[in-house]
Amino acid sequence: MNQLEQLKQFTTVVADTGDFQSIQAYTPRDATTNPSLILKAVQKDEYKPLLEKAVRDHPNASTGEIIDRLLIAFGVEILQTIPGRVSTEVDARLSFDVAGTVAKGRDLVALYSNAGIARERVLIKMASTWEGIRAAEILEKEGIRCNMTLLFSLSQAIACAEAGAQLISPFVGRIYDWYKKSTGIDYMGAEDPGVQSVKRIYNYYRKFGYTTEVMGASFRNTSQILELAGCDLLTISPDLLQKLADSDAQVARKLSAEAAPGANIVKMSLDEKSFRFMMNEDAMATEKLAEGIRAFCVDTGKLKQLISALR
């Protein structure tokens, strides 16, 4: 049994890609997308027809509306190859706009519904800003499930859980990147700050009875993935899925709900002031959240340029 098969015994494996043709090879349950992944996909010859069709079928739509249609087109194709859920991201420019994020979340779910996809198979992704978390709280009460992304800190994770978010995506690799750049240390295994962050969040949730799912994301190597075996879900890029499939080394469970009550963690409750102060005190989380939002905005802008070139 290879490492990927072993990992699936402990953890739900999710494909982190917009390349739905490569998804089939690894039989994940769920899949996640974001503007950067969709931009990467539509520049491949096999996916250009999806972009061309979205532009052709909606000649009077704005570029923003066409991007939404494109996201849905990818999501629908992905859902034909997996049994579970697909995550579709809200425009990152709405990251500090509660009403705008709520409206966009409703729009995306309605577009999926028009395509015959039940809302239970869709997770709406949004940045884990204070405003994004408040939007998720509203959407969850309407039965629209949310995936809180660009998450780098326990404070963000606690606020998401208290808001009733379905799922969070703590970014292991980007945390690792920040600390490696800051300290010059190439962290491995259990010493990796990104790994430690997800373990702390997982244990906090399970110790205090939160039902929000934890999905480790943004991996740089298989060591990070294997250290989180037992996490609810792990979303993994195709190249790292292949590395796991190519190895027969033993995989041991590292996280479990049974062990979580023994974690040395104190329960906290956050209001807006304490959330913002904790984020301000965490240079890594503050910088990486802002950087992530900017990067997604840039890639959304590139998608708009591709659409404009076809009109």
Secondary structure as GFF3:
##gff-version 3
##sequence-region A 1 311
A	DSSP	alpha_helix	3	7	.	.	.	ID=ss1
A	DSSP	beta_strand	12	16	.	.	.	ID=ss2
A	DSSP	alpha_helix	20	23	.	.	.	ID=ss3
A	DSSP	three_ten_helix	24	26	.	.	.	ID=ss4
A	DSSP	beta_strand	30	32	.	.	.	ID=ss5
A	DSSP	alpha_helix	35	42	.	.	.	ID=ss6
A	DSSP	alpha_helix	48	57	.	.	.	ID=ss7
A	DSSP	alpha_helix	63	79	.	.	.	ID=ss8
A	DSSP	beta_strand	86	89	.	.	.	ID=ss9
A	DSSP	three_ten_helix	92	94	.	.	.	ID=ss10
A	DSSP	alpha_helix	98	114	.	.	.	ID=ss11
A	DSSP	three_ten_helix	119	121	.	.	.	ID=ss12
A	DSSP	beta_strand	122	127	.	.	.	ID=ss13
A	DSSP	alpha_helix	130	141	.	.	.	ID=ss14
A	DSSP	beta_strand	146	151	.	.	.	ID=ss15
A	DSSP	alpha_helix	154	162	.	.	.	ID=ss16
A	DSSP	beta_strand	167	170	.	.	.	ID=ss17
A	DSSP	alpha_helix	172	183	.	.	.	ID=ss18
A	DSSP	three_ten_helix	189	191	.	.	.	ID=ss19
A	DSSP	alpha_helix	193	207	.	.	.	ID=ss20
A	DSSP	beta_strand	213	216	.	.	.	ID=ss21
A	DSSP	alpha_helix	222	226	.	.	.	ID=ss22
A	DSSP	beta_strand	233	236	.	.	.	ID=ss23
A	DSSP	alpha_helix	238	245	.	.	.	ID=ss24
A	DSSP	three_ten_helix	260	262	.	.	.	ID=ss25
A	DSSP	alpha_helix	272	281	.	.	.	ID=ss26
A	DSSP	alpha_helix	283	310	.	.	.	ID=ss27
###
